[in-house]
């Protein structure tokens, strides 16, 4: 395989060689050859010989180096990172393919092995290294162009100006030749777009540089790098005449590319966010083009970069914070890690607490509200949940376990990613059994207010393209400016409890999006902004496995039928719910939820009595607070209502069924009695059982209230 570098290596790329001429990426001003490496093309050094070279490395001081990182102790030497796949693929086709499209992570830093040590370069700096010959010579000259600046010189070598001037002369000759071959055309009108449109002029310059010899004593090939190519067209499939002329010039330049040095073909490199941002006729079915995707940095690359950027973590006793930092920066770009380094350089953060900076970078605040909740969970959190959720002991035990794990920061510790949500719980079971009430109770326990959770009724997201409402519409679609309801909410409040209610009713495309949230703890919205879910506690609720729809002969829903009935063993209910979930949800979703599926049981008779008394007690208390009227329910009244709560039609609906019973048999008669009898503040009312119904009467001294509510 072809190898190229300006550096020697004793590592896995040891076939790379260094020559005296290749050591100087910026030629000395006196015109003599440079015998020392006075400029090292990496982010780790400044120009070492400023007296002989007036041009400093354009990246010097911008990224971490031995002089800017300020190490207090010897930095951990980063071992060479294997050459990324995209670099190997590019090297394989350099000199063969005249057109490359680089897409994906094109605005980052990239690892480069030099002298056995990993260094990091921007794309404009690493391309000349990749295009260098195996013997260290440089067969290519580089011309850099973008839609705004036109021709520019990011390396500061001065070579670009001479190359652009030579290409301009050839572009004028191309225009003159076209005029001569088209004598019937009006030269003035045909040239007008070229004079008026800077992009057309620049694309013609690139075409000339690729397809013409530029008159050099020692011929060398030309590589043209057109950055921000995604901005060349507003709609790649609906080009304006000027945009079409730009891409035609680029296509003809690559198609007619010559071998400037007789061996290496002149090359055009289009740098785009996505290959689909370019016209399909330029990319698809074109044998001259090679599309190469640049991925996000993998773990070895992040590890090598952090070893350089955070030399304070080199001590053996700090290995644990170092590993945690590598984990929590999963999916972050190296440019983001450099910004993290700058935050650390401001001071105020001890090396052992360096991961707090990740929270500061992602969420804008340094405080970790989860760690502050530890004291709230020491005082019997299960009892706090039982006060609101009755008869669901297995569910409460599981939820408390997940809460403790979340507060300690142990969620996802067994996986490579350290950015998963704080906790994920899937609450399944019959309706009205306390699933939503559990989420409210957890929110109140953690944040002191049950209304602090974010609820999304997933039945509202059942239509096609409803994922755009949740995560944001892409550019050009209705609702793009508004963003996504979920992403906006989490961005505004990253420390939150999320409830996705009746998730089985959501469109399948939404469940696919949830995969990324559950796995990576992040989501990119329609506007391209990253939203982090690493500090959220996520609840899903579902009734899958409890009932099924009844359809008529035309496939229309005519009702529902219960699959499991009240009174069936809890193990049977769990098995049927698990089986139904395996049928309804994709295995990828269930695998990411894991063992965090909590099945709620039907309300037991004992729990039914507790719920009933709790609701009546709440009604009586509200009447006393609002109207000043004391209401008491006799024990016989409670017994009557508790017996009616065991009816199948009530029990099937769980707590909601009991609530409906209390409203119909207790609250409505109470309201009627107070209104019709003109009961005033300071008076007392007693609820009594009479002829199988609840009736009310004025009480004398609260008689009968002591044994009831």
SULQUIQUI-V33519 format. One record per residue. N is the residue number from 0. RES is the residue in one small letter. SS is DSSP state (a for helix, b for strand, c for the rest). OMEGA is omega as a letter, one per 20 degrees, with the letter a starting at -180 (none if undefined). Layout:
BEGIN
{{N/RES/SS/OMEGA} {N/RES/SS/OMEGA}}
END
This chain:
BEGIN
{{0/x/c/a} {1/x/c/r} {2/x/c/r} {3/x/c/r} {4/x/c/r} {5/x/c/a} {6/x/c/r} {7/x/c/a} {8/x/c/r} {9/x/c/a} {10/x/c/a} {11/x/c/r} {12/x/c/a} {13/x/c/r} {14/x/c/r} {15/x/c/a} {16/x/c/r} {17/x/c/r} {18/x/c/a} {19/x/c/a} {20/x/a/a} {21/x/a/a} {22/x/a/a} {23/x/c/r} {24/x/c/r} {25/x/c/a} {26/x/c/r} {27/x/c/a} {28/x/c/a} {29/x/c/r} {30/x/c/r} {31/x/c/r} {32/x/c/a} {33/x/c/a} {34/x/c/r} {35/x/c/r} {36/x/c/a} {37/x/c/r} {38/x/c/a} {39/x/c/a} {40/x/c/a} {41/x/c/a} {42/x/c/a} {43/x/c/a} {44/x/c/r} {45/x/c/r} {46/x/c/a} {47/x/c/a} {48/x/c/a} {49/x/c/a} {50/x/c/a} {51/x/c/a} {52/x/c/a} {53/x/c/a} {54/x/c/r} {55/x/c/r} {56/x/c/a} {57/x/c/r} {58/x/c/a} {59/x/c/r} {60/x/c/a} {61/x/c/a} {62/x/c/a} {63/x/c/r} {64/x/c/r} {65/x/c/a} {66/x/c/a} {67/x/c/a} {68/x/c/r} {69/x/c/a} {70/x/c/r} {71/x/c/a} {72/x/c/a} {73/x/c/a} {74/x/c/r} {75/x/c/a} {76/x/c/a} {77/x/c/r} {78/x/c/a} {79/x/c/r} {80/x/c/r} {81/x/c/a} {82/x/c/a} {83/x/c/a} {84/x/a/a} {85/x/a/r} {86/x/a/r} {87/x/a/r} {88/x/a/r} {89/x/a/r} {90/x/a/a} {91/x/a/a} {92/x/a/r} {93/x/c/a} {94/x/c/a} {95/x/c/r} {96/x/c/r} {97/x/c/a} {98/x/b/r} {99/x/b/r} {100/x/b/r} {101/x/b/a} {102/x/b/r} {103/x/b/a} {104/x/c/a} {105/x/c/a} {106/x/c/a} {107/x/c/r} {108/x/b/a} {109/x/b/a} {110/x/b/r} {111/x/b/a} {112/x/b/a} {113/x/b/r} {114/x/c/r} {115/x/c/a} {116/x/b/a} {117/x/b/r} {118/x/b/a} {119/x/b/a} {120/x/b/r} {121/x/b/a} {122/x/a/a} {123/x/a/a} {124/x/a/a} {125/x/a/a} {126/x/a/r} {127/x/a/r} {128/x/a/r} {129/x/a/a} {130/x/c/r} {131/x/c/a} {132/x/c/r} {133/x/c/a} {134/x/c/r} {135/x/c/r} {136/x/c/a} {137/x/c/a} {138/x/c/a} {139/x/b/r} {140/x/b/a} {141/x/b/r} {142/x/b/a} {143/x/b/a} {144/x/b/r} {145/x/b/a} {146/x/c/a} {147/x/c/a} {148/x/c/a} {149/x/b/r} {150/x/b/r} {151/x/b/a} {152/x/c/a} {153/x/c/a} {154/x/c/a} {155/x/c/a} {156/x/c/a} {157/x/c/a} {158/x/a/a} {159/x/a/a} {160/x/a/r} {161/x/a/r} {162/x/a/r} {163/x/a/r} {164/x/a/r} {165/x/a/r} {166/x/a/r} {167/x/a/r} {168/x/a/r} {169/x/a/r} {170/x/a/r} {171/x/a/r} {172/x/a/r} {173/x/a/r} {174/x/a/r} {175/x/a/r} {176/x/a/r} {177/x/a/r} {178/x/a/a} {179/x/a/a} {180/x/a/r} {181/x/c/a} {182/x/c/a} {183/x/c/a} {184/x/c/r} {185/x/c/a} {186/x/a/a} {187/x/a/a} {188/x/a/a} {189/x/a/a} {190/x/a/a} {191/x/a/r} {192/x/a/a} {193/x/a/r} {194/x/a/a} {195/x/a/a} {196/x/c/a} {197/x/a/a} {198/x/a/r} {199/x/a/r} {200/x/a/a} {201/x/a/r} {202/x/a/r} {203/x/a/r} {204/x/a/r} {205/x/a/r} {206/x/a/r} {207/x/a/a} {208/x/a/a} {209/x/a/a} {210/x/a/a} {211/x/c/r} {212/x/c/a} {213/x/c/r} {214/x/c/r} {215/x/c/a} {216/x/c/r} {217/x/c/a} {218/x/c/r} {219/x/c/r} {220/x/b/a} {221/x/b/r} {222/x/b/r} {223/x/b/r} {224/x/b/r} {225/x/b/a} {226/x/b/a} {227/x/c/a} {228/x/a/r} {229/x/a/a} {230/x/a/a} {231/x/a/a} {232/x/c/r} {233/x/c/r} {234/x/c/a} {235/x/c/r} {236/x/c/r} {237/x/c/a} {238/x/c/r} {239/x/c/r} {240/x/a/r} {241/x/a/r} {242/x/a/r} {243/x/a/r} {244/x/a/r} {245/x/a/a} {246/x/a/r} {247/x/a/r} {248/x/a/r} {249/x/a/r} {250/x/a/r} {251/x/a/r} {252/x/a/r} {253/x/a/a} {254/x/a/a} {255/x/c/a} {256/x/c/r} {257/x/c/r} {258/x/b/a} {259/x/c/r} {260/x/c/a} {261/x/c/a} {262/x/c/a} {263/x/c/a} {264/x/b/r} {265/x/c/a} {266/x/b/r} {267/x/b/r} {268/x/b/r} {269/x/b/a} {270/x/b/a} {271/x/c/r} {272/x/c/r} {273/x/c/r} {274/x/a/r} {275/x/a/r} {276/x/a/r} {277/x/c/r} {278/x/c/a} {279/x/a/a} {280/x/a/r} {281/x/a/a} {282/x/a/a} {283/x/c/r} {284/x/c/a} {285/x/c/a} {286/x/c/a} {287/x/c/a} {288/x/b/r} {289/x/b/r} {290/x/b/a} {291/x/b/a} {292/x/b/r} {293/x/b/a} {294/x/c/r} {295/x/c/a} {296/x/c/r} {297/x/c/a} {298/x/a/r} {299/x/a/r} {300/x/a/r} {301/x/a/a} {302/x/a/r} {303/x/a/a} {304/x/a/a} {305/x/a/r} {306/x/a/r} {307/x/a/a} {308/x/a/a} {309/x/c/a} {310/x/a/r} {311/x/a/a} {312/x/a/a} {313/x/a/a} {314/x/c/a} {315/x/a/a} {316/x/a/r} {317/x/a/r} {318/x/a/a} {319/x/a/r} {320/x/a/r} {321/x/a/r} {322/x/a/r} {323/x/a/r} {324/x/a/r} {325/x/a/a} {326/x/a/a} {327/x/a/r} {328/x/c/r} {329/x/c/r} {330/x/c/r} {331/x/c/r} {332/x/c/a} {333/x/a/r} {334/x/a/r} {335/x/a/r} {336/x/a/r} {337/x/a/r} {338/x/a/r} {339/x/a/r} {340/x/a/a} {341/x/a/r} {342/x/a/r} {343/x/a/a} {344/x/a/r} {345/x/c/r} {346/x/c/r} {347/x/c/a} {348/x/c/r} {349/x/c/a} {350/x/a/a} {351/x/a/r} {352/x/a/a} {353/x/c/a} {354/x/c/r} {355/x/a/r} {356/x/a/r} {357/x/a/r} {358/x/a/r} {359/x/a/a} {360/x/a/a} {361/x/a/a} {362/x/a/r} {363/x/c/r} {364/x/c/a} {365/x/c/a} {366/x/c/r} {367/x/c/a} {368/x/c/r} {369/x/c/r} {370/x/a/r} {371/x/a/a} {372/x/a/a} {373/x/a/a} {374/x/a/a} {375/x/a/a} {376/x/a/r} {377/x/c/a} {378/x/c/r} {379/x/c/r} {380/x/a/r} {381/x/a/r} {382/x/a/r} {383/x/a/r} {384/x/a/a} {385/x/a/r} {386/x/c/a} {387/x/c/a} {388/x/c/a} {389/x/c/r} {390/x/c/a} {391/x/c/a} {392/x/a/r} {393/x/a/a} {394/x/a/a} {395/x/a/r} {396/x/a/a} {397/x/a/a} {398/x/a/r} {399/x/a/r} {400/x/a/r} {401/x/a/r} {402/x/a/r} {403/x/a/r} {404/x/a/a} {405/x/a/a} {406/x/a/r} {407/x/a/a} {408/x/c/a} {409/x/c/a} {410/x/c/r} {411/x/c/a} {412/x/c/a} {413/x/c/a} {414/x/c/a} {415/x/c/a} {416/x/c/r} {417/x/c/a} {418/x/c/r} {419/x/c/r} {420/x/c/a} {421/x/c/r} {422/x/b/r} {423/x/b/r} {424/x/b/r} {425/x/b/a} {426/x/b/a} {427/x/b/r} {428/x/b/a} {429/x/c/r} {430/x/c/r} {431/x/c/a} {432/x/c/r} {433/x/c/a} {434/x/a/r} {435/x/a/r} {436/x/a/r} {437/x/a/r} {438/x/a/r} {439/x/a/a} {440/x/a/r} {441/x/a/r} {442/x/a/r} {443/x/a/r} {444/x/a/a} {445/x/a/a} {446/x/a/r} {447/x/c/a} {448/x/c/a} {449/x/a/a} {450/x/a/a} {451/x/a/a} {452/x/c/r} {453/x/b/a} {454/x/b/r} {455/x/b/r} {456/x/b/a} {457/x/a/r} {458/x/a/r} {459/x/a/a} {460/x/a/a} {461/x/c/a} {462/x/c/r} {463/x/c/r} {464/x/c/r} {465/x/c/r} {466/x/a/r} {467/x/a/r} {468/x/a/a} {469/x/a/a} {470/x/a/r} {471/x/c/r} {472/x/c/r} {473/x/c/a} {474/x/c/r} {475/x/c/a} {476/x/c/r} {477/x/c/r} {478/x/c/a} {479/x/c/a} {480/x/c/a} {481/x/c/a} {482/x/c/a} {483/x/c/a} {484/x/a/a} {485/x/a/a} {486/x/a/r} {487/x/a/a} {488/x/a/a} {489/x/a/r} {490/x/a/r} {491/x/a/a} {492/x/c/a} {493/x/c/r} {494/x/c/a} {495/x/b/r} {496/x/b/a} {497/x/b/r} {498/x/b/r} {499/x/b/a} {500/x/b/a} {501/x/c/a} {502/x/a/a} {503/x/a/a} {504/x/a/a} {505/x/c/r} {506/x/c/a} {507/x/a/a} {508/x/a/r} {509/x/a/r} {510/x/a/r} {511/x/a/r} {512/x/a/r} {513/x/a/r} {514/x/a/a} {515/x/a/r} {516/x/a/a} {517/x/a/a} {518/x/a/a} {519/x/a/a} {520/x/c/a} {521/x/b/r} {522/x/b/r} {523/x/b/a} {524/x/c/a} {525/x/c/r} {526/x/c/r} {527/x/c/r} {528/x/c/a} {529/x/b/r} {530/x/b/a} {531/x/b/r} {532/x/c/a} {533/x/c/r} {534/x/c/r} {535/x/b/r} {536/x/b/a} {537/x/b/r} {538/x/b/r} {539/x/b/r} {540/x/b/a} {541/x/b/r} {542/x/c/a} {543/x/c/r} {544/x/c/a} {545/x/c/a} {546/x/b/r} {547/x/b/a} {548/x/b/r} {549/x/b/a} {550/x/b/r} {551/x/c/a} {552/x/c/r} {553/x/c/r} {554/x/c/r} {555/x/c/a} {556/x/b/r} {557/x/b/r} {558/x/b/r} {559/x/b/r} {560/x/b/r} {561/x/b/r} {562/x/c/r} {563/x/c/a} {564/x/c/r} {565/x/c/a} {566/x/c/r} {567/x/c/a} {568/x/c/a} {569/x/a/r} {570/x/a/r} {571/x/a/r} {572/x/a/r} {573/x/a/a} {574/x/a/a} {575/x/a/r} {576/x/a/r} {577/x/a/r} {578/x/a/r} {579/x/a/r} {580/x/a/r} {581/x/a/r} {582/x/a/a} {583/x/a/a} {584/x/c/r} {585/x/c/r} {586/x/a/a} {587/x/a/r} {588/x/a/a} {589/x/a/r} {590/x/a/a} {591/x/a/r} {592/x/a/r} {593/x/c/a} {594/x/c/a} {595/x/c/r} {596/x/b/a} {597/x/b/a} {598/x/b/r} {599/x/b/r} {600/x/c/r} {601/x/c/r} {602/x/c/r} {603/x/c/r} {604/x/a/r} {605/x/a/r} {606/x/a/r} {607/x/a/r} {608/x/a/r} {609/x/a/r} {610/x/a/r} {611/x/a/a} {612/x/a/r} {613/x/a/a} {614/x/a/r} {615/x/a/r} {616/x/a/r} {617/x/a/r} {618/x/a/a} {619/x/a/r} {620/x/a/r} {621/x/a/r} {622/x/a/r} {623/x/a/a} {624/x/a/a} {625/x/a/a} {626/x/a/a} {627/x/c/a} {628/x/c/r} {629/x/b/r} {630/x/b/r} {631/x/b/r} {632/x/b/r} {633/x/c/a} {634/x/a/r} {635/x/a/r} {636/x/a/r} {637/x/a/r} {638/x/a/r} {639/x/a/a} {640/x/a/r} {641/x/a/r} {642/x/a/r} {643/x/a/r} {644/x/a/r} {645/x/c/r} {646/x/c/a} {647/x/a/a} {648/x/a/r} {649/x/a/a} {650/x/a/r} {651/x/c/a} {652/x/c/r} {653/x/a/a} {654/x/a/r} {655/x/a/r} {656/x/a/r} {657/x/a/r} {658/x/a/r} {659/x/a/r} {660/x/a/a} {661/x/a/r} {662/x/a/a} {663/x/a/a} {664/x/a/a} {665/x/a/a} {666/x/a/a} {667/x/a/r} {668/x/a/r} {669/x/a/r} {670/x/a/r} {671/x/a/a} {672/x/a/a} {673/x/a/a} {674/x/a/a} {675/x/a/a} {676/x/c/r} {677/x/c/r} {678/x/c/a} {679/x/c/r} {680/x/c/a} {681/x/c/r} {682/x/c/a} {683/x/b/a} {684/x/b/r} {685/x/b/r} {686/x/b/a} {687/x/b/r} {688/x/b/a} {689/x/b/r} {690/x/c/r} {691/x/c/r} {692/x/b/r} {693/x/b/r} {694/x/b/a} {695/x/b/r} {696/x/b/r} {697/x/b/a} {698/x/c/r} {699/x/c/r} {700/x/c/r} {701/x/c/a} {702/x/c/r} {703/x/c/a} {704/x/c/a} {705/x/c/a} {706/x/c/a} {707/x/c/a} {708/x/c/none}}
END
